[in-house]
């Protein structure tokens, strides 16, 4: 007889909720922010520039342009790329809506290419199928932290003259073929939200090797302002409409402190993720995404795919049961084209990308963050086993 589920009145595995993610803020982070707040500049000052230099050094690119958040990074990149009405940009449906929203902000049309059912990243063959004469950009997303197959995507983009904006919000700290994330695309966007590998509270950045794009990105984040008269610095003009996407110095101070810990944070995530994979590898009730040997996974998320044909419950029932056990399981993501806005505005809906449709209804995100203990992870695994055993056919 199986143990009674908490959702059915049984005793939960944990007495308190274990979230799916959580920031790690330490005493030196607090000290760095305090020092920045006591300085003369708390925004548009020297610490922002220092943070940008360190980001660029870390990823091996010429320029890092810090912005207010990851969505701002995506929007700034689409702006810098010159996307506009009549243009199309190809991306994946398995992402947070911000990736596609940034295209829409520019008046362009997001076009969705299906995913590879094993890696869960956008598939190059599907990109070819989705392309039209109006395609101007490709926005691949390193889902959960696994870098995309840029060896296939970049030559395809170059062949057609598309600009590539890599959404690496999940994969900062990862690598592909020995090269760090950030070094592949024309522009690469990062997010420093608290659930990411490092945080600035809110924040983001765009990485690029191109001087022209870096200049446009810096202009865009500051209302589109250009200073053309060095003798009269109070004079400026706005040739193109930008936005206020600036990051503060005290956020950048936190970012600098966190950046020094990126490898430590990543190593702990990697340990936990590999422990998950070892314990779940033989399961008949869940399937694990592929993990190519050439890729260093960023491990922003740890996702599993339920084998629904062997369960008497759907995905939402499983997640509800896990949460009743005080395991903060969740779902990443509802497919973008299913959102009411995209259905109404562009006529999209279920069935557009069959692989993504089939995967999304099976996806569950399990807790993963550096401060998790092995005992915390054991609670997750025990709760997962408890729930899946109850619903197993």
Protein Blocks (a to p, Z undefined) as FASTA:
>chain_A
ZZddfknopacfbfbdcdfbdcdddfklmmmmmmmmmmmblghplklmmmmmmmmmmnop
abdcddfblklmmmmmmmmnopaehiacdddfbbcfklmmmmmmnopacddddddfklop
acfklmmmmpcfklcbdcdddehhiacdfklmmmmmmmnopacdddfklmgoiaeehiae
hilmmbdcddfbfklmbdehiacddddfbfklmmmmmmmmnoopacfbfklmmbccdfba
cddfbdcfklmmmmmmmmmmmmmmmmmmmmmmmmmmmmmmmpckbccddddfkbccekla
acddddfklccbdfklmmmmmmmnopacdcddddfklpmklmmmnopaehklmmlmmmmm
mgccddddfklcfklmmmmmmmmmmmmmmmpZZ
